[in-house]
Structures are given as structure tokens and as C-alpha cells.
Amino acid sequence: MKKSISITSLSIPHYENVLYFTDPSVGLEGYIAIHSTSRGPALGGTRFWPYASKDDALQDVLRLAEGMSLKAAGADLPLGGGKAVLIGDPKVLKCPDYFHAYGEVIESLQGQYITAEDMNITTEDIQLISEKTSFVVGRSGLAGNPSPWTALGVFHGLVATLGAALPNVSISSLSFAIQGVGETGFHLLTNLIKHGAKHISIADINPDKRQRVQQTYPFVKIVDDRTLLSLKVDVLCPCAFGGVLNSHTLPIIQAKVIAGSANNIFLDPYKDPYAFHDQGILVAPDYLINAGGLMCVHHELIHHVSVETLTTQLRLIGTRLKTLYKRAKEANLNPFSYSLQLVQSLL
């Protein structure tokens, strides 16, 4: 390992291992959080973001790692939960030496943590990381970018959620608001349009992402983020950062169905779901509906990348959600909190 790489282990309750790492020679700084390996090695993507502070980055990686444990358990995969965040501007810092140094950090964990794509990490970046460690998935020519599969799984889950909340209503007659049109959000948008959706609004802080939508689908309405949450639509699809559902946003949200690819959609997953349920809003559990990407890279991990098998597994996302909504309704329980208890019991 390069002499300039520094790795510090942090003691965080309820986490098996949390590392803070730096390499000043290439501007590398970040965290890896391993929440649980009780079901298998911790697998979760790397997020690259200019966090306002180290504490913000740490809190994000901790929430994301726990979410990966829930996601793997909910999808019945032999994997644990982990995540990594890189601190800084990817447009400035990305280079081969940067990702080689990061690959050495991952290699030091000897398989406890396996990484993949997440926000601002591409298959090209994954290839560079893989030159220093074998503990990566989502490589070009194998599973590749998992975002389209995540989006397809979200679509199946969205259809199941609509069936529970708005039965016998066609997608073409509904209005949608998508928050975040990065790789996954854009593919979800495409799936909705392919299935007849005509009334769609989107928001994204990245002008390049907005322009892509405008050029590809000119009829889609583009609004700012705050306006999007308050739109009078049938369905809200959070596909960006987590924590968007909270006591501050509840009063302005008018959608009756919330289903998207964002992780950790509730700011407080133990309190906020009850408030949204009391308002008659059906929220699809994020760790169930967005598991498609994890299913995809798991296929690479076991050296069996089969489109047919993966497609069948993605349909199970909708099946699991249908069963969840049915059982929660029969028990007169909040579906999100009910599912959280069930999944946590599997860890």
C-alpha cells in the first residue's frame, strides 16, 4: 500500500467496522462503513459527493450502509450491508491515481467490503478501482452499470404500489413527479413513458441532467426541487438523496403514492412513516423497491450474469410489495414500519 494512504478505524455502535481514509497526494478522503456481514460480505456502492463537512459524509455513509443490510435481507440475498463515500468534487479529483489509491483501501479489507457504482461513479471508475482490488462489481462487460436494473425493479414495485393504492387506474391517466434524473431516475422516467405515462414533471440540481431530459422527452415539465415536492400529482418518485420525507415536507406533499429509487427516504424511519400513513399516503419501502441494482451486481459476484434470471428476480420486487401491502392492510398496520420490523428480524 502507498505510504501516503492513511486509514483510521472508528468505533461506531451497531457497525462492525467504519474506516476513515485519506491520501493527500491525490486528494482522496472518505469513509467506508460495514454495517453487517451476518448474511455475507458487505456489498454496497461508492458515492462521490462534495459534502459540506466530514460529519455530513459520515452520517450519510452510516445510513446508507444500514440500508444496504436491509436491502440484501429484503431481497433474500447472501450479502451484508456496506457503503463508501468519497468526499470532494468528482469533476476535479477523478483520475487513475485517485481510484488506484481508493482501490488499495478496499483491498486492505480483504473482502469484508465489496464496492460498486453509486452517485458520480461510473463503470470506467470501477475499472480503475479493479486494477488494485478484486473486490468490485459492476464492471463493464459483466454486470455493468446496475442503474437500469435498479430502475426496472423500481418500476415493477411502483406498479405493485399503484395497484394497492389506486387499483384499476392506468399509468397513462396518472401524473408523476420525479425528483432526480441521474442514471436511475432517467431510466425510471423512460420506463414510465414506455408504459404510457404522459403527465410527468422532473427536478434535478444538475443542469446537464435536466438538459438530457429536455432533449430526449420535450413534453416533460421541468421545475425546481421545492416546487416538485408540492405539485398536485398522483405519484412522487424520489430518486436522489434520502431524508426527503420528513415533518417539514409532509405538509406540502400532495401525492398519494410515493415510490422511487432513493435510499433512506424517511429522515426518521421510526417516526415519519406513521405520519405519512396517517395522511393516507402509501410509501413503498426504499430497501425493498430499489433492490434491483443489488440483485444485478450479485449475479456478477457469483459469476452468473443471466439477463433472463435477473429479469425474473426483478419481478419479485413487485410480488413482495403486493404481499406486504395485503398483509399490512389485513393487520391494519403501516406498511413501511411493518416491513422494517420483518426485514430487521432477518439480520
BELLINTA-V275530 format. One line per field, one symbol per residue. psi: psi as a letter, one per 20 degrees, with the letter a starting at -180 (. if undefined). burial: + if it has 24 or more other C-alpha atoms within 12 Angstrom, else -. A space follows every 50 residues. Layout:
psi=???
burial=???
This chain:
psi=qqhipppppqoppjphppppqqnhhjjppaqppogqkhiaqopqrppoqm qhrhhggghghgghghhhggggghjlqlqaprqqpppaohhghprghghg ghhhgghhilihppraqbpjprhhghgghiiiqilqrkqpidhaoighhg gggggghgghhhhhhmqkpqhhiqqqoooolbgghghgggggghjiphnp qqqpiohhgghgghhgnhippprrgghghjqnrhppnokcrajhoahhhg hipiqipooaiqqlhpgniighhhghghjkpoppphighkihhggghhhh hjlmnogggggghhhhggghhggghghhghjlqohghghgggghii.
burial=----+++-------+++++++++---+++++++++++++++++++++++- ------++++++++++++++++++++++++++++++++-+--++--++++ +++++++++-+++++++++++++++++++++++++++++--+++++++++ +++++++++++++++-----+--++++++++++++++++++++---++++ ++++-----+-++---+--++++-+--++++-++++++++++++++--++ --+++++++++++++++-+--++++++---++++++++++++++++++++ +---+----++-++++++++++-++--+-----+++++++--+---+
